[in-house]
Amino acid sequence: MIVETFEAQTGRKVRCVHKFAHETNNSVYKIETDCGAFIFKVYAHKGWPEDGKRLFVNQKLREYNIPHAEILAFCPGDGNIPTGYLIEEFLPGTTADRLGLSGKDAVEFYKKLAMTVSRVHQIKMANYGYTGDGRPAIWTTFSEFAYDCLEDYAMQLVEKNMVAADGFETIAREIRRRTAICDAVPSVLNHGDLSKKNMLVHSDEITLIDWDDAHSLCWMDDIALMTWLLKLEYSDDIAGLYRKAFFASYETEHDMDLFHQSEDILHVRHGLEHLVFYAGKPQYERVRTRLLESLDKCEIKVTI
């Protein structure tokens, strides 16, 4: 079915297909043709990413001359592949999670990453939230978006006894109150998943891949997810070193103190989402420990 769909969409004859292992959500394949290589992604769930979003993001990246994988086709679902699929060009390189970077090499990597992310955050958006096909997002403030999107996993947190109902309400209120500082910052394009698996390195250049989680949000939220992931992977000292390297090269027209004031509460926001995602998995205790640390920094007293 994949070969037939690819050939029908692109007009190119398939030579061979290789499925990537260790993909946690979607099924991803590399397709070889006489005209080059391509990625074919079959989505695990219908409706995500939103219909039109990937094509819209592709257009904006092209408009701002930001390197990216060009999309050949996106389908939200049909009779052959009901959950939807994406076909895009295959880019050479190795994702950063497979490079085993450390020391000076890792510091230089995060400096270069900052320059790439800075360019992405120059892309102005309207409102806050899900981008869809480029129409303005529906939330007019970041804090309301951050509060409302908690509903997506609130029930899971409470039903699985990860957080008591009253404790969750306390956290949600604090997220809305403390992220109000972000409301004065205009919305920009956010990658939405700045993890090393989505950072492709080739000839010392860094290209962001997998824009499925792109949002229209403040720049601080995008970077806070990255620094949260650093905390999950590294010790405080190493995470702090890479964080410092990133901010040495990140450029913004806004006051950097806004990020420092909002980082901990944004870590709580992202930590709650990861608590649900990693339930029953080996990473759960690490996520829980780091989330408790962030709650403590915000002086939010709840039991998790």
Number of C-alpha atoms within 10 A of each C-alpha: 7 17 16 11 15 21 13 11 13 11 9 15 16 18 11 11 17 12 14 10 9 9 9 7 10 13 16 20 18 19 23 18 15 9 9 11 19 22 23 27 19 22 21 15 14 16 12 15 20 16 18 16 23 24 18 16 22 17 15 17 18 14 10 12 11 16 15 21 21 17 17 16 15 19 15 19 17 10 7 11 16 15 17 22 24 19 25 18 17 18 17 11 15 15 20 19 13 10 11 9 13 12 10 9 10 17 19 18 20 22 19 19 22 22 17 20 25 16 17 21 21 17 16 16 21 19 22 26 24 21 28 21 15 18 14 16 20 13 18 15 21 26 19 18 20 23 18 13 14 19 11 10 15 19 14 16 20 15 11 11 11 18 21 16 14 11 15 21 15 14 23 21 11 18 22 19 14 17 23 17 15 21 16 11 17 18 26 21 26 28 25 19 22 24 18 17 15 19 21 21 20 14 7 11 14 25 20 24 18 16 20 15 17 22 24 28 33 25 24 20 23 23 24 23 21 20 23 24 21 19 21 19 14 12 11 11 10 16 18 15 15 23 20 15 20 23 15 13 18 19 17 12 6 11 9 13 9 14 18 11 14 20 22 22 23 24 24 27 26 20 24 21 18 18 24 17 15 15 17 10 9 9 15 15 14 15 25 20 14 17 25 19 15 21 20 14 12 18 10 16 12 16 10 15
